Every structure is written in structure tokens, then in C-alpha cells.
Amino acid sequence: MIGPVPGGAVFTWPTGHLAAFACATAVAALVSLPIIGLIRLAARGDAEIWPHLAAYVLPTASVQTLLLLAGVAAITGVVGVGTAWLVTMFRFPGRDVLVWLLPLPLAIPTYISAYVYVDILDTAGPLQTALRTFTGWAATDYWFPPIRSLGGAIFVMGLVLYPYVYLSARAVFVTQCAVFSDSARVVGAGPWRLLCDVSLPLARPALAVGLSLALLETLNDIGASEYLGVQTLTLSVFTTWLNRGSLPGAAQIALAMLIIVAGLIALERYGRRRQRFASAAEDGRLASRITLRGRRAWLAVLACLTPAALGFLVPAGFLLREAVLLSLENGVEPALASHVATTVALAASATAVVLLLGLAATVPQRLVRHPFLAVCVAVAAMGYTIPGTVLALGLISSMVAVDEALNRITDLISGTKVGLLLAGSSAGLIIAYSVRFMAIAIGFIQAGLSRVPIEYDEAARVIGAGPVTLVRSTHLPLLRPALAGAALLIFVDCMKELPMTLLLRPLNVETLSTYIYQFATRGNFEQGALAAVLIVAVGVLPVIRLVRLTETASGATALR
């Protein structure tokens, strides 16, 4: 039987219910596996190593992590909000170019930016070498800010991650109601007071989202922190697992990290508590831009160009130069083609799996309105909030348990064991990618489905179409733009993912990110410059798409 339920016309016959609940529950269970595995692993304890971790590792790592998060929050908040405000509210030379340039640092992974700036700013780098050549000083005759430090990590990560806040702030500023800004100008409020008293309070929900994403990416980082000598909790999990060989000890540190993750999620929820009010405070009329002239115009150009140049132009230009010089001198390493093929195959496979799982989690909620399905979708989207190192640690124990169970079954049936099918395999790595990036697919698919009128479902119900027919003939064709956007973003994130790939990749398998990491750990990062250029070039594509969507929405609002 088919019939409507509160909230819209949906399919409600028993088999449809069972299929919907089974799909959503399976996806939520998959994302829950790392947390369950982590708790089981930590409960085993490690009596020998835990006193050492508690006395010497956790205090330092916790302080370093919190200081790193605070510093990155300050840089991303100030730079992201400031640049978004300038390009949205003012007209000055080069503004139209800077709108496209400012988000591009997102295309550069934090670990690649760290490798580049160490090469540029370290004692043997071109900047200090030029300084010594020009002044005749020795290296001991002057002080230069050390890039391999907590301050260096804050500098590098802040410049790469500020676009999260910039894009969130700009998306709100471009649609912000002109009534408030015009009223404030009538009573004599200047741009600074308008920003502090009107725009920022209304943009708080979006800023909370952008800031939380930037801090979660900071917490997920391992390559930059290790290379710059910052002992974060993430790096402590990595070293305790691999260098000390203690999985339970690493799991206990990972659980401590989850407390910080919970705090970041609470921060984001707190910031969004007035989202409904902020949304209601928008209308279709954009505030007019103020034209800047003279010194103010050039200060605005400098304020916007500096983070864009330091975050993207300098690292990208350095990588391109090193890649060209290396290729001219030594040619292209033959193994690089194999690493590119491996990276593309893993990223493409994971993207396909993530999209299928995202559909399996999201579409049932459209067909059967039930609170349990909403909970399943929320759980399925939690993977992105968990650092990759923690996910890898939780998944490895679960995958080993599954492999052991399969081996017991095959041993009973045929007297032989199949070995490790998931742990240490490409399949295990794809599962890890799927869990971490599920939130991207769910977000895009939910946004796409929200634009499909419920009347389409009702029409299908009237002509007797079942849920499979409805999804195949109606939902999927209309979801193609959303699925394409999700696929692009997931593919790029899989390509540049480092922590999970380092920990879960099969033996003798290199992706572009691990290939670059191997050179960096040996002190000759420039040998991996061409691979880094490939990652950055592909990473630019989703950033351009995001900017285009923002600018299109801005233009459409201006026409209303």
C-alpha cells in the first residue's frame, strides 16, 4: 500500500520501509565502526607505555594542539572575514581578480605548503641566502623567525585554511539585507561600525561553520605538524602507533583528541543557534558597494593580495619552478606515472563508493519520513569531523576483526585461510576514504533533493511508480549537478589525503601524497615538486567551482 505521511507524499508500504531503514542503518553503522573500534582498542590499555604518555606526551601535545588551534583560528578569522568584507562592500582596483584569487589557497594541502615554506625560509633557503649575500652577514649575525616552530605552523596553516572562513563570510555578505546597512549609514555609521554592529552578528552562523572546518582541518593535519616540529595530538597518535608499536596507547590519545573535536562541534552548533534569525534578516536587495580611492584603495588591494599571494601564488610558483627545473635536468621519473595511476584509481573508486553510500543514506529519508532515518543521516555525516589518524586507528582494529572472522569461516569450510582482505589493502583504504568524506556526498545530495519539488513524488505515486523507479527516473537525473559537484570535491580530497593513506595503504603502494611525503622526510622535497604540482592543479578545480557558485548566487540575488 502507498500513502502519504506527515511532511509530504512518500512511499510507506512495509517493504519500502524495510529497504529504507536497512540502507540508512548500514551506512550509519559503517561510519560508527571507527569509534567502536577505537573504544575497544583503548579499553585493552597499555600498562607499560601509558605512564610515559601521561607524564611526557599528553601534556605537551595537548598544549601545542590548543595553541595551534587558537593561532589558526585567529589568522583564519581575521583574514577570512576581513578580505570577504573588503571585496564585498568596496570597489577598488583589481577587486574582480581578487575575488577569484582569494579562495585558491584551499587547493594547496597544508603539508605541501609547509614543505615549500621550509625550503624558502629556512637557513639554507633563497631568502636568507640572499640576505646574507646582500649584507655580508654570517648565519649567526642576525635573527630570523624560525619556520620550524609553532609560530611557523600557525603561519602556514592559517594562510592555507583562511578560505574556509572567507567563503562562508562572503556567501553571507553578498546576500545581506541592504535595509540594515542603509539604515546604519543614515545615522552616520561608518564601514567599521557597520561591520562590527550589523554584518558580523548576522553572519555569525556562517562564520562558525567556516571556522570549525578550518580548525578540524588543522586537527587532521599530520604532514605539516611533523615537518615543522610541532608535537600535536594527531602526531602523537601517529608516532605512538608506528614508532612505539602501541595501538592501545595511540587509541587512548585518539580518544583525548575526540574531546577537542566535540568542543569544535559544540562551537559550531553554538554559533549557529541564531541561524534562523540571520537567514530571515536577508532579502533580495544587495547593499551598494563603496568606491575606494587613493591610499585607501591601495591598502585594500594590499590587504587582499597579501594572503592570496602568500597562501597560493608563492607556493604554487615555487612548486612550478622546481618542477620545471627538475624535469629539464633529470626528466620525469618513470615511477611517477605509476603513482599517478594508483592515486587516480583509489580516488575514483572511493568517489564512486561515497556517492553510492551517500545516496543510500539520504534518499530513504526523502521516501520515508521518520526520526530514526534523520539520526542515521546525522551519524553518517560525522566522519568528516573525526581526524584521519583517529579514523585510521579505529578502522584498523575493526578491519582486522572482520578479517579474522572471515579466516575462521574459510578455515572451517575449506581448511584454508584467505589472509588479510581489508586490513592493509586497497579496499581498506577506500573504506577509510568513504567514512571520512561521506559528509560531502550527503551535504550535496540533501541540497539537490531540497530543490526537487515534492509534487514529483506525488505524481509518481499516482501513476503507481515504486521507490526504485522514482529514484532512477526522477531523483537521479535531477541530482546530476549535485552529484557532479560532490564527486569533484571528494575526488580531490582523496587525492591529497595524507594521514589515513600513510597508515592504511598496502605495502609498496605509493599515492602522490605519500610519494611527496617520502621525499620531504629525506630532506629533498623538491624531488617531489612535480607530484605536488599535479595535486595543486587538480585541487584548483573544485575551488573555482565553489567561487563560481558563490558569484552566480550573488549575481542572481542582485537581479531580484
N, C-alpha and C positions, 0 to 999 in steps of 0.2 A: 504494500500500500504506500501511496505517496501523498504527502500532505504538508501544509505549512506549519511552522512553529513560530513562537515569538521572535521577532527580529528579522523576519524576511522569509521568502518562499524557499524551502530547502527540501532535500530528499530525506525521508525519515523512516523508510522501511527497514526492518531488522538487519538484513544482510548489509545494507548501506552503512548502518550504524557500526556493525562489527568491523567492516573493512576500514572505515574512517578511524575508529578507535585503535585498531591494530597498527595502522600506518603511523599515526601520531605517537603512539606509545613506543613503538620500536625506535623511532628517531630520537625521542627524548631519552630512552634507555641508553642508546649509543653515546650520547653526549654525557650522560651521568656516569658512564663506566670509568673515566679517569679519576673522578672524585672518589668513587667507591674503591677503586684500586689503590689510590693514594692513602686513604684511611686504613685499609687493610695492611698496606706495606708499613706505614708509620707505627701501627699497633704492634708490629713484631719487635720494634725497638732495636737499639744497638748499644748495649751496656758499655762497650769499650770506647766508642767514639763520642757518645753523647756528652759526657762531662767536658771533653775538649771543645765540642761545638758550642755548648752553653757558655763556657768561660771565655773563649777566644774568637769564635767565628760569629755567632749570632749578634752580640752587642755591636761589634764594629760594622758588620754587614747591615744591620738594621739602621744604624745612624747614617751610614753612607747612602743607603737607599732613600731614606726620608729626606736627606739634604739634596740628593739628586732630583727627587720628585719636586721638592719645593723650588729649586732653582729653575727647572724646566717649566714649571707652572708659571713662574714669574716672567720668564722670557716669552713663552708662547702666548701668555695672556696679554702682555703689554704690546708685543709686536703684532700679534694677530688682530687684536681689537683696534690698535692704532692705525695700521695700514688699511684695514677694512673701512674704518671711518673716513680716512682721507680720500680713498678712491671713490667712495660712495657719496660723500657730502660735498666734495670740492671738485672743481675743474682746474687742471694745471697741465703744463707741458708733459707729454709722454704718458698721461693717465691711462689712455686706452691700451697702450702696450703693457703697462704695469699690471693692469687687471688680469692679463693672461700670464704674466711672468711670476707674480707673487705666489701662486699655488704650486709652482713647479718643483720646489724642494721636496715635495712628497714623493717624487719619482726616484729620489736617491735614498737607499736604505741607510739607516744610521751607521751601520758598521762600515760601509763604503766611505761615507763622509768622514768618519774617524780616521780611516787609513789615509785618505787624501790629506787631511789637515796635519797629521803627524809628519807626512813627507814634506809638506810645505813649511811648517812652523818649527819643527824640531831643530836641534843644534846644527845638524848637517844639511838642513833644508835650504832651499834657494833664498828665502827671506833673510835668515840670519847670516848666511854666507855673503849675500850682497851687503848687509850691514857691516860685517867685518871688513869686507873689501873696501868699502867706501870710507870707513873711519880709521882703518888700520888697527882696530882693537883685536885682542885675543878673546876667546870664548869666556875667559874668567874676568874680563874687564867690564862687563855690563850684566844687567839683569834683564831677562826676557820671560814673560809669563809662560810657565810650563804647560804644554798642551797635554802631556800625560799626567793628568790630575783630575780631581773632582771638578774644578772650575772649567777645565778643558772639556770634560764630558758634558757639563751643563751647556757650554757654548755650542758644541757640535749638535747635541740633540735638540736644543732649543731652536736652532736655525733650520733644522730639518723638519721639525714637528709643528712649528707655529701655523702652517697652513690649515691644520685641523680647526684651530680657533678662527683663523681668518675666513675660511669658507662658511663656518657656522654663523659668524658675526655678519658677514656680508649678505648671506641669504636673508637675514632678518632686516638689516639696514636698508636693503634695496626695496623692501616692501613695507617699510614702516610708515605708519599713517602721517600724512603731511599736516593734519589738523593740529597735532601736538607741537611739531616744530614751528609751524607758522604762528601759533598762539604764543609760544615762548619768545619768538623774535619780536612780536608786537610789544611785549612787556620789557624788551631790551636785553633778553638773554643772548649772550654770545655763543659761539660754537662750542667752547669748552663746557659751559654750564649746560648747554643743550645735550651734550654727550653724557655728562655725569647725572643729570637730573631726569632726562627723558629717555634717551636711546638705550643706555646701559640697563636700567631697570626693566624695560620692555624686552631686551634681548637676553636677559639672564637665563632663561631655559635653554636657548640655543648655545650660549656660551658654556653652560655646564656640560652639555653633550660634547662640544669640541674639546674642552679642557680635559674631560675624562678620557676621551680617546687618545689624546696626546700622552697623558700620564700612563695609560695602560700600555701604549707602545713603548714608553720608557721602561716600564717594569718588565716588558717582554724581551728587551734587548739583552744580548749577551756578547756579541762581537765587539761593539764599541766599548762597553764597560771593561772587558778583558784587555783590549788593546791599549786603553787609556789608563789602566791600573786602578780602576775603581772597584772595590770589593762589595758588590751589591748582593742582595739575597739570591737573585737569579744566578749570578756567577757562583755563589756558594753552593747552590744545588748542583750545578754542573761539575764543579771540582770535587765535591763530596762523593758524587756518583762515580765519576771516571777516575779521578786521581786517588781517592781514598778507598774506592771499591765498596762503599757503604750505601746500598739502596735505602735501607730504613732510615739512616741518618739524613740522607737527601730528602726523603719523604717528609720527615719532621720539619726540616727547614721550609719545604714547599708549603706545608700547612700554615706555617707562620706567615708566608707570603700571601696566602689567601685572606688573611685578616686585613692586609693592606688593600687587596682587591675589593673586599667587602666595603671598606671605607670609601674607596673611589666610587663604587656603585651607589653607596648612600649619598655621597656628594652630588652625583649626577641626579639622583631622584629628588634630593632637597632643592637643587637649583631649578628643577622643572615643576616644582609644586604649584607655580602660578602660570603654567603654560597656557591654560585656557584663557586667562585674562590677557596674557600677552598676545595671543592669537586674535582675540576679539578687538585688540587695540590697533589692528591693521585695516586699511581699506585700500581701494584701488588707486588712490591719488598719491603719487610719489612727491616727496619734498624736493623743491628745486635746488640744484647744485649752486654753490657759491664759487665764483671765479676768483682764483688767487692770482696775484700779480707781483712782480718784483721779487724781493728777497723771500717772502712767504711762499711763493710758488716754487722756488728752487729748494727751499727747505723741505717742502712736501715731496718733491722729486727725490731728494737725498734720503728722506726718512723711508720711502717705499723701495727705492733702488738698493739700499744697503743690505737689508735682509734677503732680498731676491738674489743679489749678486753673491753674497756670502753663502747662502743656502743652496743655490743651484749653479749660477754661472761659473763661479770659481771651481767647485768640484768637477762639474761637467767639462769645463775647458781643460782642466788638468788631466782628467782621465783621457779625453780625446787626444791631447798632445802626447801623452805617454803611450797610448795605443798605436798612434801613427808612427812614432819613433821606433817602438818595439817591432812593429810589423815591417818597417823599412830595413831595420837592422838584422832581425832574425827570421822574418817571415811569420806566418801564423802557425802556431803549434798544432800538429795533426790531431792530437788528443782533444783539442778544444771542440771540434765538430762532434765528437762522441759525447762530450759533456753537454753540449747544446741539445743534442737529440734526447739524451736522458732527461734533462730538465724539462723540455717541451713535453715529452711523453708523460712524465709524472704529473706535471701541472695540468695537462689536458685531461688525463684520466681523473684526477681529483676534481677538476671543474665539472666534468660530467656527473660524477657521483654526487657532488654537493648540490647540483641543480636538481637531480632526481630526489635526493633526500629532502631538499627544501620544498619541493612540490608535495612530497608525501607528508610533510609536517603541516603545511599551510593550507592546501586545498581542502582537506577534511573539515577544517574549521569553517570554510565557506559553505560546505554542503550540509554539515550538521552543527548547529549552534549549541554548544554545550560547554560549561565552565571547565570541565576536565581537559578538553581539547585546547583551550586557551592556555592552560597551565603547561601542557605538553609543548606548545609552541614557545612559550617563555623559557622553559628549560632547554629546549633545543637551541635557542639563541644565546645561551650563556657561554658557549665555548670560546667566543672571542674575548670575553673578559678574563679568561684564565691564561697566564703566560705560557708560551710554548714549551718552556722547560718543564713546567709543572704538568702540563698535559702529557708530554712525552713520558715522564716518570710514572704518572698514573696509568697510562695506557700500556706500558711495557709489562707491568705485572698482570694486567687483565689479559693481554695477548698471550703471555706465557701460560697462564691458567687455561685459556682456550686450547692452545697447542698441546698441553699435557693431556687434557681431556680427549682430544682427537686421537692422540697417540695411544691412549689406553683403549679406546674403542677399536682402532685398527689392529692393535695387538691382539685383542680378544677375537676379532673376526678372522684376521688373516695371519696372525703371528708375526707381523712386521710393523714397524713404526715409520710414520711419514716424516718425522723430524719437525723442525720449526717452520710452520706455514705463514704465520703472521709476524711473530717477533723477529726483527732483523731482516724483514723482507720489504719489497716494494709495496706489497699490499698493506702492510702495517703502516708505512709512511703515508700512503693515500688515505687510510682511515684517520690518521692524525690530522692531516690537512683538512679532511672533511669535518671533523669535530670542531676544529678551530675556526674555520671560515663559513660554517653553516649560517651564522647570523647575517652574513652579507646576502646570501640567497633568500633567506626568509624576509629580510627587510625589503628587497627589491620586489619579490613576489607579492607580499602584502600590499605594497604601494600599487603594483599593477592591478591586483584584484579589486582594490578600492575604487578603481576607475571603470570597472565593468559593472554596468547597471544591473541591479537585482532582477529587473524585468526580463533580462535574457534568460535567467534561470527559470523564471516562471513560464516563459514561452516554451522552453524545452520540456518542462513538466507537463504542460498542457498537451503537447504532441506525443507524450509517452516516452521521451528520451530518458535513459538511465544515467546515473552519475558518470560512468565511464564515457558515454557518448557526449555528455555535456562538456566534460573536461577536454576531450580530444577535439571536438568540433567547434567549441566556443571559447573556453578559457585559454587553452594553449595558443591559438592564433592571436588572441588579443594580448597575451603576455609576452609575445616575442621581443618587443623593445626592452621590457624589464629583464627578461632572461638574458638578452644580449649584454646589457649593462652589467648584470651580476656576473656573467661569465668572464667578461673582460677584467673586472676587478679581482675576482677570485684567481684567475689565471696568473695575473701579475703578482699577487700576494704569495701564491705558491712558488713562483719562480724565485722570489727574493727571500723567502723564509729561510732563516739560518738555524735557530736553536733546535727545533724539532728535527730538522734534516740532519744536523750533526749527530744527534743522539739516536735516531731511529733508522738511518739509511743502511742498506745492505753493505756488506764488506766489499771493498774495491769499487764502490759506486760513488761517482762524484757528480754533483749538480754545479751549476755556475756559482752559487753562493758558497758551497764548501770548497770549490776549486780556488776561489779568491781567498777564502779563509786560510787555506793551507799555505799560500804564498805569504800572506800577512804574518802568520805565526813564525815563518822562517826569516822575516825581515826584508823580503824583496817583493812587496805588494805590487810594485809597478809591473811585474811579470804577469799579473792577472788583470791589467788595466783593460785589455780588450774585452774580457768577460764582463767586467764592471760596466763598460760602455754599453754592452748588449742589454744588461739588466736595466740600466737607466733609460735607454732608448725605448724599450718596451714599456717601462713604468710611466713614461710621459703620456702614453695614450689614454689611460683612464683619467688622468688629471685633466687633460684637455677636454675630455667628455664632461667631467664634473663642472668645469668652468663654463662650457657651452650651455649646459643645462641651467646654470645659475643666471647667465646673461640672457638666455631665452626667456626665462621666467621674469627677469627684470623688465625686458622689453615688452612682454605681454601685459605685465601689470601697468606699465606706463601708458599703454594704448587704451586701457579701460576707462 
